[in-house]
Amino acid sequence: MDWKIFVKQVSYQLGIKKNVNIYLSELVTTPMTIGFLKPIILVPLASINHLSAEQIEAVLLHELAHIKRLDYLFNLFLSVTETILFFNPFTQLR
């Protein structure tokens, strides 16, 4: 299956207006989403060989949900807040 077409179709169904790219990477160990203006899904190259098509679809759906919920932007906001308030012990609670 062409995963780029799958991501494009599901992005449309989820109402994601941005173009989402998907890349295989040897540098990551778990699937992840990066970027806000140009979201990218990074999938570990090793996982493609060990997962079934249904499992890869589930991983991509999970990452698209992060994009839909703007999790990257929220995590960026948290990181900036923690950096500014580094002296406050309550910022270390999670």
N, C-alpha and C positions, 0 to 999 in steps of 0.2 A: 504494500500500500504506500502511496505517496503521502508522507506525513505533512508536507507543506500544504497540500490540498485539504487534508483533514483539518489542520489548524485553521485554515482560511474559512472553511465551511462552518466549523463550530464557533469561531469568532463571530461570524455573521449571526448565527443563531443566538449567541449570548448577548448580542448588541454591542460588541466591542468594535468601535469605529476605527481604531488604529490598526495599521498593518503589523501583524505579529510575525516575526521571523523565528525560525527554529534552526539550531545548529547542533551538530555533534561535536563534542569536545573531549580531548584526552586529559584536559586540565581539571575537570570537575569530577567529583566522586558521586554526587547526587544530582538529580534534576533540579534546576533552579531557573527563576525568572529574574532578569535584570532590566533596568531601564524603565523610564516612565513615558518619555516622549516617543521613543522608538523601542517598544518592548521586545525582548529577545528571550526565547526559551532555550536554555542550554541543557542538552541531554548527554550523559556520559557515553562515550563510544562503546565501552565494555558492556553497558546494560542492554544495548540493542540486540546483542547476540544471545542474551540470556533470558529475555522477556518475550512473552507471546504478544501477538498483535493486540489482543484485548487489554493486556497489561500496559502496553505502551499507550494505547488510547486513554486508559484511565490516568496515567501519569500526565499526559498532555491536557486532559480535561482539568486535572487538579491545578496545573500551572496556569491554565487559562482563567480559572476561578480567581487565582491571585491577581491576575491582570484586571479582571472585571471589578474586583473589590478595591483596587488601588493600593494593595498591600505594600508595594515597593515605596510609594510616596509616603505612606504612614510610617514605615520603618525608617525612612530617611528623616522624617520629622522627629521621631524618637531619638535617633542618633544625634541629631543637632541639639535637641533639648538636653540630652545627657551630657554632651560636650560643654554646653554653656553652664549647666548646673552641676559640674563635676564635684564641687565641694559639698553638695547636699547628699547626705547618706541615703535619703529616700529614693534617689534616682538609681541606686544600685539594687533595689528590690525588684524582683521579677518572679 
